[in-house]
Amino acid sequence: MAAEPVNLNEFQELARLALPKMYYDFYAGGAEDEHTLKENVEAFHRITFRPRILVDVSRIDLSTTILDYKISAPIIIAPTALHKLANPEGEVATARAAASCNTIMVLSFTSSCSIEEVFKKRDIAATLVQRAERNGFKALVLTADTPRLGRREADIKNKMITPQLKNLEGLLSTKVSSDTGSNLEAYAKETMDASLSWKDLEWLRSITKLPILIKGILTREDAIKAVEVGVAGIIVSNHGARQLDYSPATISALEEVVHAVKGRVPILMDGGVRRGTDVFKALALGAQAVLIGRPVVYGLAAKGEYGVRRVIEMLKDEFELTMALTGCPSVKHITRNHVRTEHERIHSML
């Protein structure tokens, strides 16, 4: 009998063994040379702690509030595509695990079960928004970094085949084929809108009362613009390193966005979070919470709903231990002074 995983990296290996190569490569792969894919993880390794001692940490409170919703810890499930490729229950199992852990799940419109985000044709976008509102969704997330699909060479080599998207049934045919690459790439060419701009965000705000968060911001300039047009929150993200290779690691871009926003809206981040220490580092640099994508899918592939729950619980347990060892009895006690970045380390040596 195989030993129970003790960290998120071990779930990835279990997922690799459980999934067909095409599907594992789809989840695990990044764009082109996969430099940013590696950097998303490695950039966390270059941030060190400045722990405080002799602080009463006999009780640790991990809970936080995002857009007026209290969650058990600042760990949210990111929008990721096609969970049924990992497990027959798909996003339903993921949602149950999120609920049991008292956290938020962001459902992608490219889910293999049903509802969320934004699309090329406005009537379809409006329909998805209305369905989200009717079904009790509390916010919308606009992924803004996909005017075109990044070049994902593993999917091209594998000629990745994706199933029909449930959210678009009856709205748009997503049956596409390609003789030269993945049908995902062909599907994206049919549906993604390279003309998407800030004015479309204004239109989206006009058709819903739900708060809108924008995902894909990496720069000061875009962060300021997002606040100006009235977003309810910002997700610092490079799309899991699946779009533009050699874009910055999200943890490296986080502070630039935080300084630009100046507390006017909440800032979340995703990309490269594999340890509870990573969660702490992101919060110390100004994020209100992190989103996790690939680890959730790996847990789902390895052990279904239980696997997703264990992934979240592992991160929470590691995060709690990190808080205790750095002298932080609650999330509000985590400050910028608790971490040291590589830039600060180099500067101190000059």
Rosetta silent file (secondary structure, phi, psi, omega in degrees, C-alpha in Angstrom):
SEQUENCE: MAAEPVNLNEFQELARLALPKMYYDFYAGGAEDEHTLKENVEAFHRITFRPRILVDVSRIDLSTTILDYKISAPIIIAPTALHKLANPEGEVATARAAASCNTIMVLSFTSSCSIEEVFKKRDIAATLVQRAERNGFKALVLTADTPRLGRREADIKNKMITPQLKNLEGLLSTKVSSDTGSNLEAYAKETMDASLSWKDLEWLRSITKLPILIKGILTREDAIKAVEVGVAGIIVSNHGARQLDYSPATISALEEVVHAVKGRVPILMDGGVRRGTDVFKALALGAQAVLIGRPVVYGLAAKGEYGVRRVIEMLKDEFELTMALTGCPSVKHITRNHVRTEHERIHSML
SCORE:     score description
SCORE:     0.000 S_00000001
   1 L     0.000  129.407 -177.926    0.000    0.000    0.000 S_00000001
   2 L   -67.617  143.655  178.678    1.431    3.375   -1.023 S_00000001
   3 L   -67.580  149.399  177.251    2.284    5.819    1.745 S_00000001
   4 L   -68.097  136.706  178.681   -0.011    8.795    2.237 S_00000001
   5 L   -58.953  143.997  178.818    1.433   11.985    0.668 S_00000001
   6 L  -112.311   -4.807  175.348    3.035   14.338    3.167 S_00000001
   7 L  -154.094  170.599 -174.698    3.357   17.390    0.895 S_00000001
   8 H   -67.117  -31.977  179.722    1.884   18.840   -2.295 S_00000001
   9 H   -63.167  -32.437  178.544    4.791   17.751   -4.488 S_00000001
  10 H   -70.681  -30.372  173.594    4.012   14.130   -3.692 S_00000001
  11 H   -64.938  -35.780  178.496    0.446   14.653   -4.911 S_00000001
  12 H   -62.091  -42.132  179.867    1.894   15.808   -8.231 S_00000001
  13 H   -66.354  -39.215  176.573    3.789   12.550   -8.618 S_00000001
  14 H   -62.693  -39.768  178.283    0.661   10.533   -7.775 S_00000001
  15 H   -64.560  -40.870  178.961   -1.252   12.509  -10.398 S_00000001
  16 H   -59.565  -39.347 -179.726    1.449   11.813  -12.986 S_00000001
  17 H   -73.905  -29.038 -174.442    1.091    8.090  -12.340 S_00000001
  18 H   -85.155  -28.184 -170.228   -2.719    8.205  -12.383 S_00000001
  19 L   -98.737  150.824  167.261   -3.346   10.279  -15.521 S_00000001
  20 L   -58.974  148.177 -176.394   -2.832    9.601  -19.218 S_00000001
  21 H   -54.858  -40.376 -179.439    0.260   11.447  -20.400 S_00000001
  22 H   -57.702  -43.811 -176.647   -1.828   13.833  -22.558 S_00000001
  23 H   -75.774  -39.734  177.316   -3.901   14.972  -19.586 S_00000001
  24 H   -61.986  -45.006  179.578   -0.997   15.195  -17.135 S_00000001
  25 H   -62.204  -36.315  177.947    0.980   17.302  -19.614 S_00000001
  26 H   -60.664  -46.541 -179.480   -2.070   19.529  -20.110 S_00000001
  27 H   -72.450  -41.256 -170.153   -2.283   20.279  -16.392 S_00000001
  28 H   -85.451  -23.056 -170.134    1.452   20.424  -15.657 S_00000001
  29 L   -77.741  161.606  175.875    2.763   22.199  -18.729 S_00000001
  30 L  -127.376 -169.088 -177.620    3.548   25.849  -19.337 S_00000001
  31 L   -83.651  139.789  169.625    4.302   28.080  -22.300 S_00000001
  32 L    47.184 -114.810 -176.605    7.293   27.582  -24.601 S_00000001
  33 L   -76.329   -7.001 -179.127   10.563   27.088  -22.626 S_00000001
  34 L    60.137   29.729  175.393    8.618   26.942  -19.345 S_00000001
  35 H   -63.255  -48.882 -178.279   11.002   29.444  -17.776 S_00000001
  36 H   -67.004  -32.904  177.321    8.190   31.251  -15.956 S_00000001
  37 H   -57.332  -46.188  178.481    6.674   27.919  -14.900 S_00000001
  38 H   -69.543  -41.637 -175.655    9.879   27.102  -13.003 S_00000001
  39 H   -66.329  -32.501  177.334   10.343   30.678  -11.795 S_00000001
  40 H   -54.126  -39.269  179.607    6.859   30.820  -10.246 S_00000001
  41 H   -82.947  -46.848 -172.711    8.021   28.206   -7.734 S_00000001
  42 H   -68.726  -28.325  179.401   11.696   29.120   -7.435 S_00000001
  43 H   -62.976  -32.226  175.309   11.067   32.823   -6.751 S_00000001
  44 H   -63.621  -35.565 -176.655    9.418   31.834   -3.468 S_00000001
  45 H   -64.956  -23.643 -176.744   12.608   29.986   -2.489 S_00000001
  46 L   -87.761    0.138  176.070   14.610   33.228   -2.651 S_00000001
  47 L  -100.199  127.866 -178.956   12.448   34.917   -0.005 S_00000001
  48 E  -114.600  168.185 -175.881   13.548   34.256    3.560 S_00000001
  49 E   -97.451  154.318  168.905   11.959   34.876    6.945 S_00000001
  50 L  -121.483   77.584 -173.045   12.676   37.340    9.744 S_00000001
  51 L   -71.119  147.714  174.340   10.970   35.440   12.589 S_00000001
  52 L  -104.551  145.900 -176.189   10.096   37.066   15.895 S_00000001
  53 L  -112.947  168.834  177.639   10.502   35.168   19.184 S_00000001
  54 L    54.964   44.059  173.183    8.793   35.103   22.571 S_00000001
  55 L  -111.085  137.465  178.639    5.358   35.818   21.128 S_00000001
  56 L   -69.540  106.423  178.393    2.328   34.010   22.551 S_00000001
  57 L  -119.607   32.875  178.642    1.281   31.672   19.728 S_00000001
  58 L   -68.296  -23.122  174.369   -0.665   29.198   21.855 S_00000001
  59 L  -128.566  125.751 -178.948   -3.702   30.046   19.730 S_00000001
  60 L  -115.608  127.804  178.791   -3.384   30.612   15.990 S_00000001
  61 E  -111.669  108.999 -178.472   -6.201   32.160   13.937 S_00000001
  62 L   -86.101  -12.639 -169.078   -5.817   31.484   10.207 S_00000001
  63 L   -67.144  154.501  177.159   -9.173   32.975    9.180 S_00000001
  64 E  -151.086  174.062 -179.535   -9.555   36.013    6.965 S_00000001
  65 E  -125.401  128.841  178.075  -12.238   37.930    5.075 S_00000001
  66 E  -122.214  118.907 -178.518  -12.378   38.397    1.294 S_00000001
  67 L    50.492   45.090  176.842  -15.069   40.734   -0.118 S_00000001
  68 L    72.437   10.475  176.609  -16.989   40.448    3.185 S_00000001
  69 E  -110.637  122.742 -179.502  -16.891   36.628    3.181 S_00000001
  70 E   -82.488  131.455  177.275  -15.064   34.962    6.042 S_00000001
  71 E  -125.559  160.794 -171.167  -12.996   31.925    5.099 S_00000001
  72 L   -69.745  -24.731 -179.985  -11.008   29.534    7.254 S_00000001
  73 L  -161.519  158.753 -177.677   -7.641   30.528    5.782 S_00000001
  74 L   -78.338   52.266 -177.944   -6.330   32.815    3.003 S_00000001
  75 E  -131.160  116.951 -174.097   -6.233   29.905    0.550 S_00000001
  76 E  -121.683  150.035  177.495   -8.703   29.884   -2.378 S_00000001
  77 E   -84.511  122.783 -176.994   -9.197   27.455   -5.256 S_00000001
  78 L   -76.328  156.694  174.705   -8.174   29.082   -8.546 S_00000001
  79 L   -70.741  117.933  177.461  -10.156   28.762  -11.778 S_00000001
  80 L  -133.137  151.027 -170.241   -8.717   25.803  -13.662 S_00000001
  81 L   -85.913  149.858  158.668  -10.101   23.998  -16.684 S_00000001
  82 L    56.513   57.563 -179.622  -11.591   20.573  -17.221 S_00000001
  83 H   -66.181  -21.839  179.421  -11.489   18.846  -13.836 S_00000001
  84 H   -69.399  -14.898  172.490  -13.274   15.808  -15.287 S_00000001
  85 H   -70.152  -24.206 -179.989  -10.059   14.948  -17.093 S_00000001
  86 L   -91.081  -32.962 -175.529   -8.617   14.388  -13.612 S_00000001
  87 L  -157.926  140.744 -176.996  -11.613   12.678  -11.995 S_00000001
  88 L   -57.049  -28.678  179.983  -15.095   11.634  -13.201 S_00000001
  89 L   -80.818  -15.637  173.715  -16.790   13.873  -10.623 S_00000001
  90 H    54.743 -138.826 -174.819  -14.856   16.888  -11.862 S_00000001
  91 H   -64.093  -21.331  177.644  -15.591   20.315  -10.423 S_00000001
  92 H   -63.610  -44.379  177.460  -18.404   18.926   -8.267 S_00000001
  93 H   -64.767  -40.711  178.802  -15.863   17.025   -6.167 S_00000001
  94 H   -62.641  -42.934 -179.664  -13.602   20.087   -6.035 S_00000001
  95 H   -64.840  -39.917  178.054  -16.490   22.285   -4.886 S_00000001
  96 H   -62.869  -40.730  178.311  -17.451   19.831   -2.138 S_00000001
  97 H   -64.485  -41.685  177.937  -13.872   19.818   -0.871 S_00000001
  98 H   -60.488  -44.182 -179.389  -13.779   23.626   -0.901 S_00000001
  99 H   -64.158  -41.337 -178.771  -17.020   23.774    1.067 S_00000001
 100 H   -67.024  -25.410  177.827  -15.801   21.243    3.640 S_00000001
 101 L   -94.393    3.945  179.606  -12.667   23.363    4.148 S_00000001
 102 L    54.101   54.563  175.314  -14.733   26.572    4.388 S_00000001
 103 L  -136.089 -179.977 -175.299  -13.022   28.314    1.521 S_00000001
 104 L   -98.408  141.155  171.082  -13.873   29.866   -1.858 S_00000001
 105 E  -117.582  131.236  172.909  -13.747   28.132   -5.228 S_00000001
 106 L   -96.791  118.185 -177.631  -13.533   30.110   -8.464 S_00000001
 107 L   -91.900  123.902  179.328  -15.265   28.106  -11.209 S_00000001
 108 L   -76.027  146.626  174.997  -13.804   28.516  -14.706 S_00000001
 109 L   -68.807  -16.614  174.273  -16.146   28.887  -17.662 S_00000001
 110 L   -92.961   26.104  173.932  -13.985   26.151  -19.243 S_00000001
 111 L   -70.136  158.892  177.902  -15.038   23.770  -16.493 S_00000001
 112 L   -94.875    4.722  172.731  -16.288   20.362  -17.520 S_00000001
 113 L  -111.700  -86.702  177.267  -19.312   20.675  -15.253 S_00000001
 114 L  -171.848  131.125  125.237  -20.933   24.192  -15.210 S_00000001
 115 L   122.401  137.101  159.771  -20.647   28.289  -14.868 S_00000001
 116 L   148.910 -179.327  179.171  -18.403   31.507  -14.777 S_00000001
 117 L    58.372 -141.492 -171.328  -16.028   34.206  -16.310 S_00000001
 118 L  -141.232  158.794 -168.242  -16.266   36.114  -19.696 S_00000001
 119 L  -142.506  173.110 -173.524  -16.384   35.317  -23.384 S_00000001
 120 L   -65.413  -47.801 -175.735  -15.978   36.569  -26.950 S_00000001
 121 L   -93.504  128.131 -170.930  -19.659   37.090  -27.867 S_00000001
 122 H   -65.656  -32.846  179.044  -21.492   39.462  -25.568 S_00000001
 123 H   -65.578  -35.572  177.407  -24.817   37.643  -25.659 S_00000001
 124 H   -70.761  -42.233  177.194  -23.068   34.492  -24.463 S_00000001
 125 H   -59.044  -45.198 -179.742  -21.173   36.436  -21.814 S_00000001
 126 H   -62.019  -40.306  178.910  -24.419   38.005  -20.594 S_00000001
 127 H   -63.493  -43.948  178.488  -26.080   34.583  -20.413 S_00000001
 128 H   -63.039  -39.811  178.139  -23.222   33.145  -18.347 S_00000001
 129 H   -63.380  -45.253  179.848  -23.357   36.125  -15.988 S_00000001
 130 H   -62.223  -40.465  177.971  -27.118   35.737  -15.533 S_00000001
 131 H   -65.014  -40.190  177.774  -26.717   32.017  -14.813 S_00000001
 132 H   -61.598  -43.484  179.316  -24.006   32.762  -12.266 S_00000001
 133 H   -63.031  -45.717 -178.447  -26.265   35.278  -10.516 S_00000001
 134 H   -62.618  -33.263 -175.246  -29.242   32.888  -10.487 S_00000001
 135 L   -92.794   11.511  170.800  -27.161   30.079   -9.038 S_00000001
 136 L    86.027   13.636  174.731  -25.836   32.103   -6.122 S_00000001
 137 L   -65.031  145.314 -171.092  -22.320   32.929   -7.253 S_00000001
 138 L  -101.718  -11.845 -179.511  -20.945   35.818   -5.215 S_00000001
 139 L  -162.758  161.287  174.792  -18.454   37.415   -7.613 S_00000001
 140 E  -114.357  144.851  175.806  -17.147   37.301  -11.175 S_00000001
 141 E  -118.848  120.786  176.545  -13.521   36.919  -12.203 S_00000001
 142 E   -96.774  112.633  174.868  -12.424   38.341  -15.553 S_00000001
 143 E   -82.293  116.393 -166.991   -9.301   36.621  -16.835 S_00000001
 144 L  -109.532    8.375 -174.855   -7.665   39.381  -18.851 S_00000001
 145 L  -111.198   26.484 -178.018   -4.400   37.842  -20.076 S_00000001
 146 L  -128.589   56.120  172.838   -5.726   35.618  -22.876 S_00000001
 147 L   -62.884  -29.394  171.910   -6.222   37.652  -26.067 S_00000001
 148 L  -142.926  162.057  179.828   -4.686   34.561  -27.653 S_00000001
 149 L   -78.589  134.548  174.335   -3.673   31.187  -26.291 S_00000001
 150 L   -62.140  158.066 -178.279   -0.063   30.842  -25.164 S_00000001
 151 L   -82.497  101.466 -177.688    2.085   28.367  -27.051 S_00000001
 152 L  -102.977   95.919 -166.257    1.871   25.192  -24.970 S_00000001
 153 H   -68.859  -29.174  176.999    4.174   22.857  -26.790 S_00000001
 154 H   -63.803  -40.628  178.673    3.322   19.717  -24.831 S_00000001
 155 H   -66.383  -36.538  178.744   -0.330   20.063  -25.878 S_00000001
 156 H   -65.213  -46.255  179.939    0.716   20.620  -29.486 S_00000001
 157 H   -62.993  -40.886 -177.787    2.912   17.500  -29.478 S_00000001
 158 H   -79.081   -8.400 -171.496    0.211   15.421  -27.792 S_00000001
 159 L    48.785   58.070 -175.063   -2.518   16.817  -30.066 S_00000001
 160 L   -51.191  129.178  179.427   -4.493   17.490  -26.923 S_00000001
 161 L  -111.002  123.589  179.404   -8.177   16.582  -27.225 S_00000001
 162 L  -110.468  147.715  179.473  -10.633   18.403  -24.955 S_00000001
 163 L   -77.030  171.304  175.282  -14.251   17.448  -24.297 S_00000001
 164 L   -61.180  139.409 -178.206  -17.310   19.600  -24.980 S_00000001
 165 L   -87.156  120.313 -175.016  -17.582   22.459  -22.474 S_00000001
 166 H   -60.743  -37.202 -177.103  -20.731   22.139  -20.363 S_00000001
 167 H   -64.748  -20.605 -175.271  -21.072   25.866  -19.728 S_00000001
 168 H  -106.840    3.461  178.857  -21.382   26.538  -23.449 S_00000001
 169 L   -61.642  130.376 -178.953  -23.813   23.776  -24.391 S_00000001
 170 L    82.391   -7.604  179.787  -26.692   25.286  -26.327 S_00000001
 171 L  -108.875  -36.170 -173.738  -24.842   28.597  -26.619 S_00000001
 172 L  -160.252  137.863  174.978  -21.915   27.871  -28.911 S_00000001
 173 L   -76.145  126.660  176.923  -20.467   24.886  -30.712 S_00000001
 174 L  -113.164   18.952  176.723  -17.060   24.034  -29.289 S_00000001
 175 L   -84.306  101.609  178.927  -16.488   21.053  -31.557 S_00000001
 176 L  -128.375  157.577  179.447  -13.321   21.966  -33.381 S_00000001
 177 L  -135.951  156.986  179.161  -10.572   19.862  -34.876 S_00000001
 178 L  -146.120  133.514  177.773   -6.983   20.418  -35.833 S_00000001
 179 L   -91.591  -11.835 -172.804   -4.632   18.317  -37.911 S_00000001
 180 L  -112.809  -12.758 -178.628   -1.536   20.282  -36.892 S_00000001
 181 L  -155.737 -155.702  179.713   -1.877   20.845  -33.120 S_00000001
 182 L   -79.507  152.556  176.188   -4.170   20.420  -30.137 S_00000001
 183 H   -74.458  -16.425  172.703   -7.892   20.927  -30.533 S_00000001
 184 H   -63.909  -42.165  178.816   -7.588   23.191  -27.480 S_00000001
 185 H   -64.782  -42.006  178.657   -5.445   25.506  -29.592 S_00000001
 186 H   -66.366  -40.875  177.242   -7.961   25.375  -32.430 S_00000001
 187 H   -60.327  -43.899 -178.942  -10.849   25.993  -30.013 S_00000001
 188 H   -62.459  -38.590  179.307   -9.067   29.040  -28.562 S_00000001
 189 H   -63.604  -31.082 -179.524   -8.595   30.525  -32.025 S_00000001
 190 H   -77.420  -27.974 -167.371  -12.354   30.212  -32.582 S_00000001
 191 H  -117.036  -27.783 -177.914  -13.423   31.738  -29.268 S_00000001
 192 L   -74.719  148.260 -173.986  -10.826   34.095  -27.763 S_00000001
 193 L  -115.212  106.444 -179.265  -11.201   37.788  -28.507 S_00000001
 194 L   -71.327   -9.449  179.232   -8.008   39.696  -29.240 S_00000001
 195 L   -92.541   -0.579 -179.493   -9.973   42.972  -29.165 S_00000001
 196 L   -55.213  129.869 -175.871  -10.921   42.618  -25.465 S_00000001
 197 L  -145.474 -178.309 -177.670  -10.115   45.922  -23.743 S_00000001
 198 H   -59.502  -30.856 -179.897  -10.874   48.071  -20.712 S_00000001
 199 H   -65.593  -27.483  177.433  -14.151   49.232  -22.273 S_00000001
 200 H   -71.203  -30.454  174.304  -15.381   45.628  -22.164 S_00000001
 201 H   -66.427  -39.192  176.208  -14.830   45.604  -18.425 S_00000001
 202 H   -61.993  -41.022  176.699  -17.039   48.688  -18.195 S_00000001
 203 H   -62.720  -42.774  179.709  -19.709   46.832  -20.209 S_00000001
 204 H   -60.675  -41.858  177.361  -19.445   43.820  -17.895 S_00000001
 205 H   -61.503  -30.696 -176.501  -19.973   46.058  -14.877 S_00000001
 206 H   -74.067  -17.723 -176.118  -23.091   47.463  -16.547 S_00000001
 207 L  -107.016    3.693 -179.732  -24.849   44.075  -16.772 S_00000001
 208 L  -146.839  151.927  173.123  -24.256   42.753  -13.249 S_00000001
 209 L   -98.135   -3.949  178.806  -24.356   43.835   -9.642 S_00000001
 210 L   -70.171  144.955  174.180  -21.833   41.192   -8.668 S_00000001
 211 L   -64.802  143.880 -178.377  -18.361   42.413   -7.703 S_00000001
 212 E  -116.365  126.640  172.152  -15.813   41.864  -10.485 S_00000001
 213 E  -105.408  145.739  178.923  -12.199   40.882   -9.899 S_00000001
 214 E  -110.301  131.057 -176.926   -9.674   41.088  -12.703 S_00000001
 215 E  -114.814  134.308  178.104   -7.070   38.336  -13.041 S_00000001
 216 E   121.054    8.190 -178.501   -3.822   38.602  -14.956 S_00000001
 217 E   -84.121  134.999 -179.508   -2.336   41.877  -13.709 S_00000001
 218 L  -132.101   -4.329 -173.610    1.455   42.010  -13.329 S_00000001
 219 L  -128.898  158.234  176.418    2.296   45.734  -13.574 S_00000001
 220 H   -58.894  -44.366 -175.007    1.789   48.983  -11.716 S_00000001
 221 H   -61.507  -45.431 -179.488    0.198   50.605  -14.755 S_00000001
 222 H   -71.144  -32.329  177.514   -2.512   47.968  -15.181 S_00000001
 223 H   -63.486  -44.864  178.712   -3.173   47.859  -11.442 S_00000001
 224 H   -62.847  -43.434  179.168   -3.855   51.612  -11.369 S_00000001
 225 H   -62.201  -41.688 -179.612   -6.103   51.346  -14.431 S_00000001
 226 H   -60.612  -42.705  177.947   -8.058   48.474  -12.875 S_00000001
 227 H   -64.893  -40.684 -179.245   -8.771   50.520   -9.762 S_00000001
 228 H   -62.072  -34.973 -178.797   -9.800   53.506  -11.894 S_00000001
 229 L   -88.048   -0.634  168.914  -12.409   51.476  -13.796 S_00000001
 230 L    95.103   26.923  176.350  -13.914   50.173  -10.574 S_00000001
 231 L   -68.314  154.768  179.926  -12.864   46.549  -10.094 S_00000001
 232 L   -88.410  -13.822 -179.885  -13.605   45.033   -6.692 S_00000001
 233 E  -173.160  163.404 -178.202  -10.291   43.213   -6.515 S_00000001
 234 E  -125.727  135.559  172.812   -7.104   42.279   -8.376 S_00000001
 235 E  -112.559  111.303  176.227   -5.542   38.860   -8.866 S_00000001
 236 E   -72.814  118.076 -171.163   -1.836   39.069   -9.618 S_00000001
 237 L  -157.813  144.665  169.648   -1.360   36.201  -12.048 S_00000001
 238 L  -114.461   26.874  176.189    0.608   35.036  -15.075 S_00000001
 239 H    63.329   39.343 -179.522   -1.973   32.344  -15.865 S_00000001
 240 H    61.208   27.988 -179.676    0.079   29.630  -14.243 S_00000001
 241 H    62.444   28.369 -177.794    2.911   30.427  -16.666 S_00000001
 242 L  -102.110   -1.362 -176.583    0.747   29.089  -19.510 S_00000001
 243 L  -109.945  -83.331 -176.905    0.561   32.307  -21.557 S_00000001
 244 L  -103.142  107.845  176.601    3.656   34.514  -21.952 S_00000001
 245 L   -67.728  148.535 -176.324    6.909   32.790  -21.096 S_00000001
 246 L    72.528   13.198  163.721    9.520   35.047  -19.423 S_00000001
 247 L   -75.279  160.815 -174.596    6.832   37.123  -17.763 S_00000001
 248 L   -69.916  151.918  168.517    7.727   37.663  -14.096 S_00000001
 249 L   -57.791  142.915 -174.641    6.963   35.183  -11.368 S_00000001
 250 H   -65.623  -35.504  179.202    3.809   36.392   -9.665 S_00000001
 251 H   -66.334  -27.504  177.404    5.399   36.606   -6.218 S_00000001
 252 H   -75.839  -28.252 -179.836    8.062   38.860   -7.792 S_00000001
 253 H   -88.355  -13.713 -170.922    5.413   41.130   -9.339 S_00000001
 254 H   -57.880  -49.525 -173.970    3.204   41.264   -6.248 S_00000001
 255 H   -64.603  -34.699  177.436    4.775   44.200   -4.408 S_00000001
 256 H   -58.922  -42.327  179.258    4.726   46.444   -7.468 S_00000001
 257 H   -70.257  -42.501  179.659    0.967   45.966   -7.684 S_00000001
 258 H   -58.521  -46.106 -179.280    0.471   46.346   -3.927 S_00000001
 259 H   -65.276  -34.057  179.705    2.323   49.673   -3.881 S_00000001
 260 H   -71.721  -38.377 -175.245    0.295   50.952   -6.837 S_00000001
 261 H   -77.620  -33.624  176.219   -3.086   50.004   -5.379 S_00000001
 262 L    56.176   39.265  173.218   -2.359   51.407   -1.894 S_00000001
 263 L    78.779    7.304 -176.099   -5.056   49.366   -0.188 S_00000001
 264 L   -73.425  -30.631  174.264   -7.947   50.593   -2.328 S_00000001
 265 L  -139.453  156.959  176.936   -9.044   47.072   -3.329 S_00000001
 266 L   -67.178  146.526  178.737   -8.014   43.612   -2.108 S_00000001
 267 E  -119.862  126.988  174.321   -5.133   41.943   -3.917 S_00000001
 268 E  -114.158  168.238  176.159   -4.877   38.189   -4.350 S_00000001
 269 E  -148.400  152.952  172.661   -2.208   36.208   -6.175 S_00000001
 270 E  -135.635  167.143  176.937   -1.721   32.813   -7.759 S_00000001
 271 L   110.260  107.936  172.319    1.167   30.895   -9.261 S_00000001
 272 L    87.162    1.986 -178.662    3.796   28.677   -7.655 S_00000001
 273 L   -75.202  115.221 -179.507    2.209   28.212   -4.221 S_00000001
 274 L  -129.616   -8.383 -177.844    3.299   24.784   -3.015 S_00000001
 275 L  -138.910  156.978  173.071    3.916   25.293    0.704 S_00000001
 276 H   -61.859  -29.893  175.547    2.329   27.001    3.671 S_00000001
 277 H   -62.629  -34.285  177.962    5.500   29.081    3.827 S_00000001
 278 H   -65.398  -39.915  177.686    4.596   30.385    0.350 S_00000001
 279 H   -59.284  -46.965 -179.888    1.179   31.476    1.619 S_00000001
 280 H   -60.139  -45.984 -178.370    2.863   33.389    4.456 S_00000001
 281 H   -61.041  -41.271  179.277    5.356   35.063    2.095 S_00000001
 282 H   -63.737  -42.275  178.948    2.570   36.226   -0.218 S_00000001
 283 H   -67.166  -37.885  179.121    0.632   37.740    2.672 S_00000001
 284 H   -64.026  -30.498 -179.850    3.760   39.416    4.036 S_00000001
 285 L   -89.950    4.471  169.587    4.282   41.057    0.639 S_00000001
 286 L   117.141   -2.022  177.327    0.742   42.416    0.599 S_00000001
 287 L   -77.590  146.843  174.041   -1.657   39.781   -0.739 S_00000001
 288 L   -84.905  -24.123  178.765   -4.902   39.171    1.149 S_00000001
 289 E  -164.721  166.059  174.208   -5.021   35.554   -0.025 S_00000001
 290 E  -115.869  155.920  172.486   -3.506   33.112   -2.516 S_00000001
 291 E  -113.500  141.202  179.412   -5.195   30.960   -5.129 S_00000001
 292 E  -119.235  134.257 -176.979   -4.025   27.418   -5.860 S_00000001
 293 L  -115.659  -75.327 -176.200   -4.600   25.689   -9.182 S_00000001
 294 H   -56.416  -43.925 -179.928   -2.372   22.774  -10.156 S_00000001
 295 H   -57.192  -34.804  178.065   -2.105   21.305   -6.618 S_00000001
 296 H   -64.682  -45.784 -179.797   -5.901   21.058   -6.482 S_00000001
 297 H   -65.155  -38.148  177.863   -6.039   19.204   -9.796 S_00000001
 298 H   -64.040  -42.236  177.346   -3.226   16.887   -8.685 S_00000001
 299 H   -62.756  -40.637  179.104   -5.106   16.086   -5.495 S_00000001
 300 H   -63.723  -43.903 -179.687   -8.276   15.464   -7.493 S_00000001
 301 H   -66.132  -37.551 -175.011   -6.465   13.143   -9.923 S_00000001
 302 H   -77.616  -42.972 -170.891   -4.743   11.224   -7.153 S_00000001
 303 H  -145.062   22.633  175.282   -7.536   10.815   -4.625 S_00000001
 304 H    63.879 -147.908 -179.304  -10.705   12.576   -5.781 S_00000001
 305 H   -55.987  -41.961  178.744  -12.571   14.861   -3.391 S_00000001
 306 H   -58.990  -40.186  179.934  -10.514   13.555   -0.476 S_00000001
 307 H   -63.541  -40.914  177.753   -7.327   14.474   -2.331 S_00000001
 308 H   -63.757  -43.894  179.509   -8.473   18.071   -2.871 S_00000001
 309 H   -61.038  -41.948  179.812   -9.422   18.338    0.780 S_00000001
 310 H   -65.983  -37.281  177.121   -6.019   16.993    1.852 S_00000001
 311 H   -59.067  -47.751  179.874   -4.220   19.489   -0.410 S_00000001
 312 H   -64.720  -44.767 -178.555   -6.050   22.384    1.244 S_00000001
 313 H   -63.867  -39.585  177.968   -5.583   20.942    4.734 S_00000001
 314 H   -60.368  -47.063  178.966   -1.855   20.400    4.161 S_00000001
 315 H   -61.437  -41.974  179.314   -1.376   24.012    3.107 S_00000001
 316 H   -62.820  -44.057 -179.759   -3.404   25.207    6.091 S_00000001
 317 H   -63.697  -43.939  178.740   -1.391   23.070    8.512 S_00000001
 318 H   -65.621  -39.045  179.214    1.916   24.269    7.073 S_00000001
 319 H   -64.399  -42.463  178.624    0.707   27.866    7.092 S_00000001
 320 H   -61.597  -43.873  178.819   -0.362   27.581   10.735 S_00000001
 321 H   -63.113  -41.723  178.292    3.045   26.194   11.705 S_00000001
 322 H   -61.216  -42.887  177.316    4.797   29.001    9.807 S_00000001
 323 H   -59.247  -43.931 -179.810    2.689   31.577   11.653 S_00000001
 324 H   -63.276  -44.425 -174.952    3.623   30.026   14.988 S_00000001
 325 H   -76.660  -15.394  175.850    7.341   29.877   14.189 S_00000001
 326 H  -100.051   -3.695  177.931    7.440   33.479   12.936 S_00000001
 327 L    82.628   40.541 -178.486    5.513   34.820   15.928 S_00000001
 328 L  -124.024  100.290 -178.299    2.178   35.626   14.258 S_00000001
 329 L   -72.881  -15.807  177.406   -0.931   34.571   16.231 S_00000001
 330 E  -148.844  166.722 -179.211   -3.292   35.800   13.479 S_00000001
 331 H   -59.308  -36.021 -177.673   -3.222   36.801    9.820 S_00000001
 332 H   -67.685  -15.874  178.380   -3.348   40.491   10.753 S_00000001
 333 H   -84.206   -9.722  179.249   -0.019   40.096   12.572 S_00000001
 334 L   -76.966  122.996 -176.954    1.806   39.122    9.353 S_00000001
 335 L  -128.903  170.578  177.757    3.772   42.152    8.146 S_00000001
 336 H   -60.412  -27.988 -178.313    6.338   43.114    5.549 S_00000001
 337 H   -70.813   -9.814 -178.537    8.994   42.989    8.256 S_00000001
 338 H   -84.382   -6.654 -179.101    8.604   39.221    8.531 S_00000001
 339 E  -133.227  159.126  178.249   10.265   38.525    5.162 S_00000001
 340 E  -131.683  122.547 -178.568   13.401   39.470    3.281 S_00000001
 341 L   -86.554  166.961  178.596   13.485   39.432   -0.518 S_00000001
 342 H   -61.055  -38.733  178.841   16.471   38.645   -2.690 S_00000001
 343 H   -59.764  -43.013  179.675   16.713   42.327   -3.691 S_00000001
 344 H   -66.913  -37.825  179.075   16.989   43.333   -0.027 S_00000001
 345 H   -63.881  -45.202  179.635   19.617   40.668    0.632 S_00000001
 346 H   -65.859  -42.406 -179.236   21.758   41.844   -2.296 S_00000001
 347 H   -61.666  -36.860 -179.225   21.286   45.504   -1.368 S_00000001
 348 H   -68.505  -18.190 -179.128   22.456   44.811    2.208 S_00000001
 349 H   -89.333  -10.323 -177.433   25.710   43.408    0.851 S_00000001
 350 L   -76.594    0.000    0.000   26.599   46.536   -1.128 S_00000001
